[in-house]
Amino acid sequence: MMIARLLAFTLLIALAVLRPAIAEEMFPAISGDAQAPVLTVYSSLDIAAAKPLIAAFQAENPAVAVNYCDLPTLEIYERVIAETDEDGETADIIFSSAMDLQMKLANDGYANRVTPAGAVDWPDWANWRNTAYALTFEPAVIVYHKPSFEGARVPRTRAALTEFLRAGNDEMFGRIATYDIERAGLGFLFLARDEAHYRDTWDLVRAMASSDVKLYSNSSAILERVADGRFALGYNILGSYATAWAEHNPDLGIVLPSDYTIVMSRIAMVPAAAMAPDLGQRFLDFLMSRRGQQVMARDAKLPALHPDVPGENTAMALRRQVGAQLRPISVSPGLLVYLDQVKRARFIEQWNDALSEK
């Protein structure tokens, strides 16, 4: 067992050497104290988007420095396990869009049980045993190039989209895009939720295949091509990113599917082996506070979950807009099914089979 663990850790270190440099930035304490305690954050939110949150947190905690590490979601997961098991210390808080990996950490005992002040306002589906907290409310949307649909109706349900693609419009051939579920964890999660809510999911995939669908591992590549007209439509795209792109690209339209709209959340937790768990909980308190959620919605462009945060970029605004069609993904062990390698392999095989039926 010890040899296996050592080999696994050695492999992790070797892979870390081969990876590109991680984006990391130190934010000194506003108080100017060079010896100020340091809050260490592992997050999949890029530094540019996180800076307003850090600035607002430090405004309330001027004697705290922040070491912010922008990491891929799998890197966060692997680091927390390796550092906990080998060194006994890791980051003070982790914040990631990989709901399944975060839930596995919590389920396997790598998260502290904490009760932030804002937890009283949190819905039951967004909190698992006071260890893992959903902080955002981000829908999966359809994006489209407005000029390409001039005079035509944009599909607003999956059945309508399937019918639209089967119509064989030559202008749409090769101009449809979605995530490659073999390379994009978010794409896998969204399509798996589709299968749970929509019995004709594979018919939709086959219809996309018949339109020569293009597959990508990230949102930006799809949004860029839809915004400039190279693509006409993108399916199951993360709404928070789409909204940010639409602000600067007026030809980019967004549809929240009216049959149902899947909603994912970024999950935060204080690791069991946090170097400074008190600072980790303090930052989590802030992220779940009304002020922190306001900054998240307004400046970080992530839809806030707090029920008392005003504005359009919030869960409450989305609920007013589309109501009962929203399907938030619960923070629960049910997420672990997406990490089962046998089930995952079967799902991907079904995906590839559907794509091959052009």
VODO-799626 format. One record per residue (C-alpha): residue in three letters; z, x, y; residue number from 1. Coordinates in nm, 2 decimals, decimal comma, padded with zeros to 4 digits. Layout:
<nodes>
{r->Ala up->Z east->X north->Y k->NUM} $
...
</nodes>
This chain:
<nodes>
{r->Met up->00,00 east->00,00 north->00,00 k->1} $
{r->Met up->00,09 east->00,28 north->00,24 k->2} $
{r->Ile up->-00,23 east->00,47 north->00,16 k->3} $
{r->Ala up->-00,44 east->00,16 north->00,21 k->4} $
{r->Arg up->-00,27 east->00,09 north->00,54 k->5} $
{r->Leu up->-00,33 east->00,45 north->00,65 k->6} $
{r->Leu up->-00,70 east->00,43 north->00,56 k->7} $
{r->Ala up->-00,74 east->00,10 north->00,75 k->8} $
{r->Phe up->-00,57 east->00,25 north->01,05 k->9} $
{r->Thr up->-00,79 east->00,57 north->01,03 k->10} $
{r->Leu up->-01,10 east->00,35 north->01,01 k->11} $
{r->Leu up->-00,98 east->00,16 north->01,32 k->12} $
{r->Ile up->-00,94 east->00,48 north->01,51 k->13} $
{r->Ala up->-01,28 east->00,60 north->01,41 k->14} $
{r->Leu up->-01,44 east->00,28 north->01,52 k->15} $
{r->Ala up->-01,26 east->00,29 north->01,85 k->16} $
{r->Val up->-01,41 east->00,64 north->01,91 k->17} $
{r->Leu up->-01,76 east->00,50 north->01,85 k->18} $
{r->Arg up->-01,71 east->00,20 north->02,08 k->19} $
{r->Pro up->-01,81 east->00,22 north->02,45 k->20} $
{r->Ala up->-01,52 east->00,29 north->02,69 k->21} $
{r->Ile up->-01,29 east->00,00 north->02,75 k->22} $
{r->Ala up->-01,27 east->-00,13 north->03,11 k->23} $
{r->Glu up->-00,92 east->-00,06 north->03,23 k->24} $
{r->Glu up->-00,76 east->-00,07 north->03,57 k->25} $
{r->Met up->-00,42 east->00,00 north->03,71 k->26} $
{r->Phe up->-00,29 east->-00,22 north->03,99 k->27} $
{r->Pro up->00,01 east->-00,04 north->04,16 k->28} $
{r->Ala up->00,31 east->-00,24 north->04,27 k->29} $
{r->Ile up->00,27 east->-00,39 north->04,61 k->30} $
{r->Ser up->00,62 east->-00,26 north->04,70 k->31} $
{r->Gly up->00,48 east->00,09 north->04,68 k->32} $
{r->Asp up->00,74 east->00,19 north->04,42 k->33} $
{r->Ala up->00,57 east->00,45 north->04,20 k->34} $
{r->Gln up->00,83 east->00,39 north->03,93 k->35} $
{r->Ala up->00,78 east->00,02 north->03,92 k->36} $
{r->Pro up->00,78 east->-00,15 north->03,58 k->37} $
{r->Val up->00,43 east->-00,19 north->03,44 k->38} $
{r->Leu up->00,29 east->-00,51 north->03,29 k->39} $
{r->Thr up->00,02 east->-00,44 north->03,03 k->40} $
{r->Val up->-00,24 east->-00,70 north->02,97 k->41} $
{r->Tyr up->-00,51 east->-00,71 north->02,70 k->42} $
{r->Ser up->-00,77 east->-00,97 north->02,80 k->43} $
{r->Ser up->-01,13 east->-01,07 north->02,72 k->44} $
{r->Leu up->-01,16 east->-01,20 north->03,08 k->45} $
{r->Asp up->-01,35 east->-00,93 north->03,28 k->46} $
{r->Ile up->-01,17 east->-00,75 north->03,55 k->47} $
{r->Ala up->-01,37 east->-00,90 north->03,84 k->48} $
{r->Ala up->-01,27 east->-01,25 north->03,74 k->49} $
{r->Ala up->-00,91 east->-01,14 north->03,67 k->50} $
{r->Lys up->-00,84 east->-00,97 north->04,00 k->51} $
{r->Pro up->-00,75 east->-01,29 north->04,19 k->52} $
{r->Leu up->-00,50 east->-01,38 north->03,92 k->53} $
{r->Ile up->-00,35 east->-01,03 north->03,93 k->54} $
{r->Ala up->-00,33 east->-01,04 north->04,31 k->55} $
{r->Ala up->-00,16 east->-01,38 north->04,32 k->56} $
{r->Phe up->00,09 east->-01,27 north->04,05 k->57} $
{r->Gln up->00,18 east->-00,95 north->04,23 k->58} $
{r->Ala up->00,22 east->-01,15 north->04,56 k->59} $
{r->Glu up->00,50 east->-01,33 north->04,38 k->60} $
{r->Asn up->00,62 east->-01,01 north->04,19 k->61} $
{r->Pro up->00,56 east->-00,73 north->04,44 k->62} $
{r->Ala up->00,78 east->-00,49 north->04,24 k->63} $
{r->Val up->00,56 east->-00,51 north->03,92 k->64} $
{r->Ala up->00,25 east->-00,29 north->03,85 k->65} $
{r->Val up->-00,02 east->-00,43 north->03,63 k->66} $
{r->Asn up->-00,23 east->-00,23 north->03,37 k->67} $
{r->Tyr up->-00,52 east->-00,46 north->03,29 k->68} $
{r->Cys up->-00,74 east->-00,38 north->02,99 k->69} $
{r->Asp up->-01,07 east->-00,58 north->02,96 k->70} $
{r->Leu up->-01,14 east->-00,57 north->02,58 k->71} $
{r->Pro up->-01,37 east->-00,75 north->02,34 k->72} $
{r->Thr up->-01,19 east->-01,03 north->02,15 k->73} $
{r->Leu up->-01,20 east->-00,85 north->01,82 k->74} $
{r->Glu up->-01,06 east->-00,53 north->01,98 k->75} $
{r->Ile up->-00,77 east->-00,73 north->02,11 k->76} $
{r->Tyr up->-00,69 east->-00,86 north->01,77 k->77} $
{r->Glu up->-00,73 east->-00,53 north->01,60 k->78} $
{r->Arg up->-00,52 east->-00,34 north->01,86 k->79} $
{r->Val up->-00,23 east->-00,58 north->01,84 k->80} $
{r->Ile up->-00,21 east->-00,55 north->01,47 k->81} $
{r->Ala up->-00,26 east->-00,17 north->01,45 k->82} $
{r->Glu up->-00,02 east->-00,10 north->01,74 k->83} $
{r->Thr up->00,25 east->-00,34 north->01,61 k->84} $
{r->Asp up->00,23 east->-00,21 north->01,25 k->85} $
{r->Glu up->00,20 east->00,16 north->01,33 k->86} $
{r->Asp up->00,38 east->00,21 north->01,67 k->87} $
{r->Gly up->00,60 east->-00,10 north->01,70 k->88} $
{r->Glu up->00,48 east->-00,16 north->02,06 k->89} $
{r->Thr up->00,17 east->-00,32 north->02,21 k->90} $
{r->Ala up->00,06 east->-00,52 north->02,52 k->91} $
{r->Asp up->00,30 east->-00,75 north->02,70 k->92} $
{r->Ile up->00,06 east->-01,04 north->02,70 k->93} $
{r->Ile up->-00,28 east->-01,10 north->02,54 k->94} $
{r->Phe up->-00,53 east->-01,36 north->02,68 k->95} $
{r->Ser up->-00,85 east->-01,42 north->02,47 k->96} $
{r->Ser up->-01,13 east->-01,67 north->02,43 k->97} $
{r->Ala up->-01,13 east->-01,61 north->02,05 k->98} $
{r->Met up->-00,92 east->-01,91 north->01,96 k->99} $
{r->Asp up->-00,94 east->-01,84 north->01,58 k->100} $
{r->Leu up->-00,83 east->-01,47 north->01,61 k->101} $
{r->Gln up->-00,55 east->-01,56 north->01,86 k->102} $
{r->Met up->-00,43 east->-01,83 north->01,62 k->103} $
{r->Lys up->-00,43 east->-01,59 north->01,33 k->104} $
{r->Leu up->-00,21 east->-01,35 north->01,52 k->105} $
{r->Ala up->00,04 east->-01,63 north->01,60 k->106} $
{r->Asn up->00,03 east->-01,76 north->01,24 k->107} $
{r->Asp up->00,09 east->-01,41 north->01,10 k->108} $
{r->Gly up->00,40 east->-01,35 north->01,31 k->109} $
{r->Tyr up->00,25 east->-01,13 north->01,58 k->110} $
{r->Ala up->00,35 east->-01,36 north->01,87 k->111} $
{r->Asn up->00,69 east->-01,41 north->02,03 k->112} $
{r->Arg up->00,83 east->-01,76 north->02,06 k->113} $
{r->Val up->00,86 east->-01,82 north->02,44 k->114} $
{r->Thr up->00,91 east->-02,13 north->02,65 k->115} $
{r->Pro up->00,74 east->-02,09 north->02,99 k->116} $
{r->Ala up->00,86 east->-02,32 north->03,27 k->117} $
{r->Gly up->00,52 east->-02,49 north->03,27 k->118} $
{r->Ala up->00,53 east->-02,58 north->02,90 k->119} $
{r->Val up->00,69 east->-02,92 north->02,98 k->120} $
{r->Asp up->00,36 east->-03,02 north->03,14 k->121} $
{r->Trp up->00,14 east->-02,90 north->02,85 k->122} $
{r->Pro up->-00,03 east->-03,14 north->02,60 k->123} $
{r->Asp up->00,08 east->-03,11 north->02,24 k->124} $
{r->Trp up->-00,27 east->-02,99 north->02,13 k->125} $
{r->Ala up->-00,25 east->-02,69 north->02,36 k->126} $
{r->Asn up->00,08 east->-02,54 north->02,23 k->127} $
{r->Trp up->00,15 east->-02,42 north->01,88 k->128} $
{r->Arg up->00,52 east->-02,37 north->01,82 k->129} $
{r->Asn up->00,58 east->-02,21 north->02,16 k->130} $
{r->Thr up->00,39 east->-01,90 north->02,05 k->131} $
{r->Ala up->00,02 east->-01,97 north->02,15 k->132} $
{r->Tyr up->-00,07 east->-02,16 north->02,46 k->133} $
{r->Ala up->-00,42 east->-02,28 north->02,57 k->134} $
{r->Leu up->-00,47 east->-02,21 north->02,94 k->135} $
{r->Thr up->-00,82 east->-02,34 north->03,01 k->136} $
{r->Phe up->-01,04 east->-02,64 north->02,94 k->137} $
{r->Glu up->-01,40 east->-02,52 north->02,90 k->138} $
{r->Pro up->-01,66 east->-02,76 north->02,77 k->139} $
{r->Ala up->-01,97 east->-02,67 north->02,56 k->140} $
{r->Val up->-02,27 east->-02,80 north->02,76 k->141} $
{r->Ile up->-02,65 east->-02,84 north->02,76 k->142} $
{r->Val up->-02,82 east->-02,64 north->03,04 k->143} $
{r->Tyr up->-03,17 east->-02,70 north->03,15 k->144} $
{r->His up->-03,44 east->-02,58 north->03,39 k->145} $
{r->Lys up->-03,47 east->-02,86 north->03,64 k->146} $
{r->Pro up->-03,84 east->-02,81 north->03,73 k->147} $
{r->Ser up->-03,93 east->-02,80 north->03,36 k->148} $
{r->Phe up->-03,80 east->-03,16 north->03,33 k->149} $
{r->Glu up->-03,95 east->-03,30 north->03,65 k->150} $
{r->Gly up->-04,05 east->-03,66 north->03,56 k->151} $
{r->Ala up->-03,89 east->-03,63 north->03,22 k->152} $
{r->Arg up->-03,56 east->-03,74 north->03,08 k->153} $
{r->Val up->-03,31 east->-03,47 north->03,00 k->154} $
{r->Pro up->-03,15 east->-03,53 north->02,65 k->155} $
{r->Arg up->-02,79 east->-03,62 north->02,69 k->156} $
{r->Thr up->-02,69 east->-03,67 north->02,32 k->157} $
{r->Arg up->-02,75 east->-03,47 north->02,01 k->158} $
{r->Ala up->-02,96 east->-03,75 north->01,87 k->159} $
{r->Ala up->-03,18 east->-03,76 north->02,18 k->160} $
{r->Leu up->-03,21 east->-03,38 north->02,18 k->161} $
{r->Thr up->-03,32 east->-03,39 north->01,81 k->162} $
{r->Glu up->-03,58 east->-03,66 north->01,89 k->163} $
{r->Phe up->-03,70 east->-03,48 north->02,20 k->164} $
{r->Leu up->-03,76 east->-03,15 north->02,00 k->165} $
{r->Arg up->-03,93 east->-03,33 north->01,71 k->166} $
{r->Ala up->-04,18 east->-03,48 north->01,96 k->167} $
{r->Gly up->-04,34 east->-03,14 north->01,95 k->168} $
{r->Asn up->-04,39 east->-03,09 north->02,33 k->169} $
{r->Asp up->-04,60 east->-02,78 north->02,35 k->170} $
{r->Glu up->-04,44 east->-02,69 north->02,69 k->171} $
{r->Met up->-04,11 east->-02,66 north->02,52 k->172} $
{r->Phe up->-04,22 east->-02,45 north->02,22 k->173} $
{r->Gly up->-04,04 east->-02,11 north->02,23 k->174} $
{r->Arg up->-03,83 east->-02,22 north->02,54 k->175} $
{r->Ile up->-03,52 east->-02,35 north->02,36 k->176} $
{r->Ala up->-03,21 east->-02,12 north->02,32 k->177} $
{r->Thr up->-02,87 east->-02,13 north->02,17 k->178} $
{r->Tyr up->-02,61 east->-01,88 north->02,03 k->179} $
{r->Asp up->-02,68 east->-01,68 north->01,72 k->180} $
{r->Ile up->-02,37 east->-01,79 north->01,52 k->181} $
{r->Glu up->-02,39 east->-01,47 north->01,31 k->182} $
{r->Arg up->-02,33 east->-01,25 north->01,62 k->183} $
{r->Ala up->-02,15 east->-01,49 north->01,86 k->184} $
{r->Gly up->-01,81 east->-01,61 north->01,75 k->185} $
{r->Leu up->-01,81 east->-01,88 north->02,01 k->186} $
{r->Gly up->-02,14 east->-02,01 north->01,89 k->187} $
{r->Phe up->-02,00 east->-02,03 north->01,53 k->188} $
{r->Leu up->-01,70 east->-02,22 north->01,66 k->189} $
{r->Phe up->-01,90 east->-02,47 north->01,86 k->190} $
{r->Leu up->-02,15 east->-02,54 north->01,57 k->191} $
{r->Ala up->-01,87 east->-02,57 north->01,32 k->192} $
{r->Arg up->-01,71 east->-02,83 north->01,55 k->193} $
{r->Asp up->-02,05 east->-03,00 north->01,58 k->194} $
{r->Glu up->-02,06 east->-03,04 north->01,20 k->195} $
{r->Ala up->-01,71 east->-03,19 north->01,21 k->196} $
{r->His up->-01,81 east->-03,45 north->01,47 k->197} $
{r->Tyr up->-02,18 east->-03,51 north->01,41 k->198} $
{r->Arg up->-02,32 east->-03,58 north->01,06 k->199} $
{r->Asp up->-02,67 east->-03,49 north->01,16 k->200} $
{r->Thr up->-02,59 east->-03,14 north->01,29 k->201} $
{r->Trp up->-02,83 east->-02,97 north->01,05 k->202} $
{r->Asp up->-03,11 east->-03,21 north->01,15 k->203} $
{r->Leu up->-03,06 east->-03,08 north->01,50 k->204} $
{r->Val up->-03,07 east->-02,72 north->01,39 k->205} $
{r->Arg up->-03,39 east->-02,79 north->01,20 k->206} $
{r->Ala up->-03,54 east->-02,95 north->01,51 k->207} $
{r->Met up->-03,45 east->-02,65 north->01,72 k->208} $
{r->Ala up->-03,61 east->-02,43 north->01,45 k->209} $
{r->Ser up->-03,93 east->-02,63 north->01,47 k->210} $
{r->Ser up->-03,94 east->-02,56 north->01,84 k->211} $
{r->Asp up->-03,91 east->-02,18 north->01,78 k->212} $
{r->Val up->-03,55 east->-02,16 north->01,90 k->213} $
{r->Lys up->-03,44 east->-01,83 north->02,05 k->214} $
{r->Leu up->-03,10 east->-01,69 north->01,95 k->215} $
{r->Tyr up->-02,86 east->-01,48 north->02,16 k->216} $
{r->Ser up->-02,52 east->-01,33 north->02,12 k->217} $
{r->Asn up->-02,39 east->-01,41 north->02,48 k->218} $
{r->Ser up->-02,41 east->-01,68 north->02,75 k->219} $
{r->Ser up->-02,56 east->-01,47 north->03,03 k->220} $
{r->Ala up->-02,88 east->-01,39 north->02,85 k->221} $
{r->Ile up->-02,95 east->-01,76 north->02,79 k->222} $
{r->Leu up->-02,84 east->-01,87 north->03,14 k->223} $
{r->Glu up->-03,06 east->-01,61 north->03,31 k->224} $
{r->Arg up->-03,37 east->-01,73 north->03,12 k->225} $
{r->Val up->-03,30 east->-02,10 north->03,18 k->226} $
{r->Ala up->-03,23 east->-02,04 north->03,55 k->227} $
{r->Asp up->-03,56 east->-01,86 north->03,61 k->228} $
{r->Gly up->-03,77 east->-02,10 north->03,40 k->229} $
{r->Arg up->-03,85 east->-01,87 north->03,10 k->230} $
{r->Phe up->-03,65 east->-02,12 north->02,89 k->231} $
{r->Ala up->-03,64 east->-02,49 north->02,94 k->232} $
{r->Leu up->-03,31 east->-02,57 north->02,77 k->233} $
{r->Gly up->-03,00 east->-02,40 north->02,62 k->234} $
{r->Tyr up->-02,77 east->-02,58 north->02,38 k->235} $
{r->Asn up->-02,39 east->-02,54 north->02,33 k->236} $
{r->Ile up->-02,34 east->-02,31 north->02,62 k->237} $
{r->Leu up->-02,00 east->-02,24 north->02,76 k->238} $
{r->Gly up->-01,96 east->-02,46 north->03,06 k->239} $
{r->Ser up->-01,74 east->-02,23 north->03,27 k->240} $
{r->Tyr up->-02,02 east->-01,97 north->03,27 k->241} $
{r->Ala up->-02,29 east->-02,23 north->03,33 k->242} $
{r->Thr up->-02,11 east->-02,36 north->03,63 k->243} $
{r->Ala up->-02,07 east->-02,02 north->03,78 k->244} $
{r->Trp up->-02,44 east->-01,95 north->03,73 k->245} $
{r->Ala up->-02,54 east->-02,29 north->03,88 k->246} $
{r->Glu up->-02,36 east->-02,21 north->04,20 k->247} $
{r->His up->-02,62 east->-01,94 north->04,28 k->248} $
{r->Asn up->-02,92 east->-02,09 north->04,08 k->249} $
{r->Pro up->-03,01 east->-02,43 north->04,21 k->250} $
{r->Asp up->-03,28 east->-02,48 north->03,94 k->251} $
{r->Leu up->-03,01 east->-02,47 north->03,66 k->252} $
{r->Gly up->-02,89 east->-02,81 north->03,56 k->253} $
{r->Ile up->-02,59 east->-02,89 north->03,34 k->254} $
{r->Val up->-02,53 east->-03,18 north->03,10 k->255} $
{r->Leu up->-02,20 east->-03,27 north->02,93 k->256} $
{r->Pro up->-02,33 east->-03,45 north->02,62 k->257} $
{r->Ser up->-02,24 east->-03,82 north->02,63 k->258} $
{r->Asp up->-02,19 east->-03,86 north->02,26 k->259} $
{r->Tyr up->-01,91 east->-03,61 north->02,26 k->260} $
{r->Thr up->-01,82 east->-03,29 north->02,44 k->261} $
{r->Ile up->-01,65 east->-03,00 north->02,26 k->262} $
{r->Val up->-01,39 east->-02,82 north->02,47 k->263} $
{r->Met up->-01,26 east->-02,47 north->02,40 k->264} $
{r->Ser up->-00,96 east->-02,29 north->02,56 k->265} $
{r->Arg up->-00,86 east->-01,94 north->02,62 k->266} $
{r->Ile up->-00,53 east->-01,87 north->02,44 k->267} $
{r->Ala up->-00,24 east->-01,66 north->02,58 k->268} $
{r->Met up->00,06 east->-01,53 north->02,40 k->269} $
{r->Val up->00,34 east->-01,27 north->02,43 k->270} $
{r->Pro up->00,31 east->-01,03 north->02,13 k->271} $
{r->Ala up->00,62 east->-00,99 north->01,91 k->272} $
{r->Ala up->00,60 east->-00,61 north->01,97 k->273} $
{r->Ala up->00,54 east->-00,64 north->02,34 k->274} $
{r->Met up->00,66 east->-00,32 north->02,53 k->275} $
{r->Ala up->00,81 east->-00,54 north->02,80 k->276} $
{r->Pro up->00,83 east->-00,90 north->02,67 k->277} $
{r->Asp up->01,01 east->-01,02 north->02,98 k->278} $
{r->Leu up->00,72 east->-00,91 north->03,20 k->279} $
{r->Gly up->00,48 east->-01,07 north->02,95 k->280} $
{r->Gln up->00,66 east->-01,40 north->02,98 k->281} $
{r->Arg up->00,67 east->-01,37 north->03,36 k->282} $
{r->Phe up->00,29 east->-01,34 north->03,37 k->283} $
{r->Leu up->00,26 east->-01,63 north->03,12 k->284} $
{r->Asp up->00,49 east->-01,84 north->03,34 k->285} $
{r->Phe up->00,26 east->-01,76 north->03,64 k->286} $
{r->Leu up->-00,06 east->-01,84 north->03,44 k->287} $
{r->Met up->00,08 east->-02,18 north->03,34 k->288} $
{r->Ser up->00,23 east->-02,26 north->03,68 k->289} $
{r->Arg up->00,06 east->-02,49 north->03,93 k->290} $
{r->Arg up->-00,01 east->-02,19 north->04,16 k->291} $
{r->Gly up->-00,15 east->-01,98 north->03,88 k->292} $
{r->Gln up->-00,37 east->-02,26 north->03,75 k->293} $
{r->Gln up->-00,50 east->-02,32 north->04,10 k->294} $
{r->Val up->-00,61 east->-01,96 north->04,13 k->295} $
{r->Met up->-00,76 east->-01,98 north->03,78 k->296} $
{r->Ala up->-00,97 east->-02,28 north->03,87 k->297} $
{r->Arg up->-01,07 east->-02,18 north->04,23 k->298} $
{r->Asp up->-01,11 east->-01,80 north->04,21 k->299} $
{r->Ala up->-01,15 east->-01,71 north->03,84 k->300} $
{r->Lys up->-01,38 east->-02,01 north->03,79 k->301} $
{r->Leu up->-01,20 east->-02,12 north->03,47 k->302} $
{r->Pro up->-01,12 east->-02,49 north->03,44 k->303} $
{r->Ala up->-00,75 east->-02,54 north->03,47 k->304} $
{r->Leu up->-00,55 east->-02,73 north->03,21 k->305} $
{r->His up->-00,24 east->-02,81 north->03,43 k->306} $
{r->Pro up->-00,24 east->-03,19 north->03,50 k->307} $
{r->Asp up->-00,13 east->-03,15 north->03,87 k->308} $
{r->Val up->-00,39 east->-02,91 north->03,99 k->309} $
{r->Pro up->-00,64 east->-03,07 north->04,23 k->310} $
{r->Gly up->-01,01 east->-03,00 north->04,25 k->311} $
{r->Glu up->-01,32 east->-03,05 north->04,04 k->312} $
{r->Asn up->-01,27 east->-02,75 north->03,81 k->313} $
{r->Thr up->-00,99 east->-02,90 north->03,61 k->314} $
{r->Ala up->-00,92 east->-03,08 north->03,29 k->315} $
{r->Met up->-00,82 east->-03,39 north->03,49 k->316} $
{r->Ala up->-01,14 east->-03,39 north->03,68 k->317} $
{r->Leu up->-01,34 east->-03,36 north->03,36 k->318} $
{r->Arg up->-01,15 east->-03,65 north->03,20 k->319} $
{r->Arg up->-01,22 east->-03,87 north->03,51 k->320} $
{r->Gln up->-01,58 east->-03,77 north->03,49 k->321} $
{r->Val up->-01,65 east->-03,82 north->03,11 k->322} $
{r->Gly up->-01,34 east->-03,97 north->02,97 k->323} $
{r->Ala up->-01,30 east->-04,03 north->02,59 k->324} $
{r->Gln up->-01,60 east->-03,82 north->02,49 k->325} $
{r->Leu up->-01,40 east->-03,50 north->02,53 k->326} $
{r->Arg up->-01,30 east->-03,32 north->02,21 k->327} $
{r->Pro up->-01,06 east->-03,03 north->02,28 k->328} $
{r->Ile up->-01,01 east->-02,79 north->02,00 k->329} $
{r->Ser up->-00,65 east->-02,79 north->01,91 k->330} $
{r->Val up->-00,44 east->-02,48 north->01,90 k->331} $
{r->Ser up->-00,33 east->-02,51 north->01,54 k->332} $
{r->Pro up->-00,37 east->-02,34 north->01,20 k->333} $
{r->Gly up->-00,68 east->-02,55 north->01,15 k->334} $
{r->Leu up->-00,86 east->-02,28 north->01,34 k->335} $
{r->Leu up->-00,80 east->-02,04 north->01,06 k->336} $
{r->Val up->-01,07 east->-02,21 north->00,85 k->337} $
{r->Tyr up->-01,33 east->-02,03 north->01,06 k->338} $
{r->Leu up->-01,19 east->-01,70 north->00,94 k->339} $
{r->Asp up->-01,22 east->-01,78 north->00,57 k->340} $
{r->Gln up->-01,49 east->-01,55 north->00,46 k->341} $
{r->Val up->-01,62 east->-01,76 north->00,17 k->342} $
{r->Lys up->-01,65 east->-02,08 north->00,39 k->343} $
{r->Arg up->-01,79 east->-01,87 north->00,67 k->344} $
{r->Ala up->-02,06 east->-01,72 north->00,44 k->345} $
{r->Arg up->-02,15 east->-02,07 north->00,32 k->346} $
{r->Phe up->-02,18 east->-02,21 north->00,67 k->347} $
{r->Ile up->-02,40 east->-01,92 north->00,78 k->348} $
{r->Glu up->-02,62 east->-01,96 north->00,47 k->349} $
{r->Gln up->-02,66 east->-02,33 north->00,56 k->350} $
{r->Trp up->-02,75 east->-02,22 north->00,92 k->351} $
{r->Asn up->-03,02 east->-01,97 north->00,80 k->352} $
{r->Asp up->-03,16 east->-02,23 north->00,55 k->353} $
{r->Ala up->-03,19 east->-02,49 north->00,84 k->354} $
{r->Leu up->-03,36 east->-02,23 north->01,06 k->355} $
{r->Ser up->-03,61 east->-02,14 north->00,80 k->356} $
{r->Glu up->-03,72 east->-02,51 north->00,76 k->357} $
{r->Lys up->-03,98 east->-02,50 north->01,05 k->358} $
</nodes>
